[in-house]
Amino acid sequence: RVLPSELDEAARMDGAGEARILFQIILPMVKPAVSIVAIFTAIAVWNDFFFPLIFIFDDRYKTVPLAISVFVGQFRTDWGLVFASLAISMAPILIMYCLLARQIREGVGAGGGMK
């Protein structure tokens, strides 16, 4: 969908500046889409394994998936430790989803014509 240009033009006629149009008219209308993009991007960045594996050599800067891969051994793996660390590593994404869930539901409802 495209944002109606009439809202932008009406705000300009009322004397609103660019910043006010952006923050009070455009951003509230695109908040559901921005929320979904933020969650999908965060998940992709959070789960990235190969890019940090190739370019990060210092242990202080390793990402969560790289740190979890240390727990998987060649001959012996403590699966309890691996799955516990995976469960803990999901917490930031789940918290982000909980904070943005209302905007996502509003966006899905608006797209489907529901109230």
Order of alpha helices (4+ residues) and beta strands (2+ residues): alpha-alpha-alpha-alpha-alpha-alpha-alpha
